[in-house]
């Protein structure tokens, strides 16, 4: 399987806020962002009317 990578561009002021939140939760910023993306995908799945 070919591994593909993409960069996620986040404005620095927003990134700093996310870092503070992730530190309060005791997780890495990368883990926090992945959890946030997963939660957003779940909410989109609930809106799926085709399946």
C-alpha positions as CSV (number, residue, x, y, z in Angstrom):
1,X,0.0,0.0,0.0
2,X,1.4,3.4,-1.0
3,X,1.6,5.9,1.8
4,X,0.4,9.4,1.0
5,X,0.9,12.5,3.1
6,X,-0.8,15.8,3.2
7,X,0.0,18.9,5.1
8,X,-2.7,20.5,7.2
9,X,-2.4,24.3,7.2
10,X,-3.6,25.9,10.4
11,X,-3.2,29.6,11.2
12,X,-0.5,30.0,13.9
13,X,-2.9,31.7,16.4
14,X,-5.4,28.8,16.0
15,X,-2.6,26.3,16.3
16,X,-1.4,27.8,19.6
17,X,-4.9,27.6,21.0
18,X,-5.1,23.9,19.9
19,X,-1.7,23.2,21.6
20,X,-3.0,24.7,24.9
21,X,-6.1,22.6,24.7
22,X,-4.2,19.4,23.9
23,X,-1.8,20.1,26.8
24,X,-4.7,20.4,29.2
25,X,-6.1,17.1,28.0
26,X,-2.6,15.5,28.3
27,X,-2.4,14.4,24.7
28,X,-0.1,15.4,21.8
29,X,-1.3,18.1,19.3
30,X,-1.2,15.5,16.5
31,X,-3.4,13.2,18.5
32,X,-5.8,16.0,19.3
33,X,-6.1,17.1,15.7
34,X,-6.7,13.5,14.6
35,X,-9.5,13.1,17.2
36,X,-11.1,16.3,16.0
37,X,-11.0,15.2,12.4
38,X,-12.5,11.8,13.3
39,X,-15.3,13.5,15.2
40,X,-16.1,15.8,12.3
41,X,-16.2,12.8,9.9
42,X,-18.7,11.1,12.2
43,X,-20.9,14.1,12.1
44,X,-20.7,14.2,8.3
45,X,-21.6,10.4,8.2
46,X,-24.8,11.2,10.1
47,X,-25.8,13.7,7.3
48,X,-25.3,11.0,4.6
49,X,-28.6,10.6,2.9
50,X,-27.4,8.3,0.1
51,X,-26.8,5.2,2.1
